[in-house]
Amino acid sequence: MTAGSKISCMGIIGDGCGGGREFIVEDEVLYAKDPITQDKIILLNNIIDAREINKSGCIITIKCKSKVIEFDLSTLR
């Protein structure tokens, strides 16, 4: 992922935490974006070489070049 580029996925309403929000990795930061207000909050920093992001229930999985990060929205860890 190059500087200024982003990857994202949408939370499905009813599938658990964060339904309806867009989850974005941009410039090594994971954000949750509200589609109505367009407000973004920072969830996690230092995400190096992110390649793919997806969400299932309360877990956001970020596949990076050298590791996989699982972020639990219910605990924010």
Number of C-alpha atoms within 10 A of each C-alpha: 17 10 8 8 10 17 17 18 16 18 22 16 12 10 13 16 19 22 16 17 20 19 24 22 26 19 19 20 16 25 20 22 19 16 12 8 7 10 10 16 11 12 16 15 13 9 18 16 16 23 15 17 21 17 25 12 17 19 20 20 16 23 18 16 12 9 12 15 14 16 18 15 16 12 8 10 10
